[in-house]
Amino acid sequence: MENKLLWFFIATVLLAFTAVLYIWNRGLWNSVFNLTPSNIDSDTEIPNPAAVFCLDCGGIYEIRTNSSDGSQYGVCTIDGVEYDAWDYYNVHFKE
């Protein structure tokens, strides 16, 4: 009985470790655990995928307001180069 319990415990730990590695390697850590910086709207239930991807790539994400019509858009700055956040996400994100 003790042997079966030990193997069950080992299998559970290995499964949990594998899940954590999978989440970490896929760059999903922030979105899975909802770890978003303060400049992303924290009132929403689901974080903006383009914003999370920008941050996961080491970029800086900010929301800007268009002065002509008041609309908002996301900007991802990586290595000093600014990209529209959704354009950057659509070009570089690979499932």
LINRAZI-V779859 format. One record per pair of residues at least 24 apart in sequence whose C-alpha atoms are under 6 Angstrom apart, sorted by sequence separation. I is the first residue (numbers start at 1). J is the second residue. If there is no record, write none. Layout:
I	J
I	J
This chain:
50	85
50	86
50	89
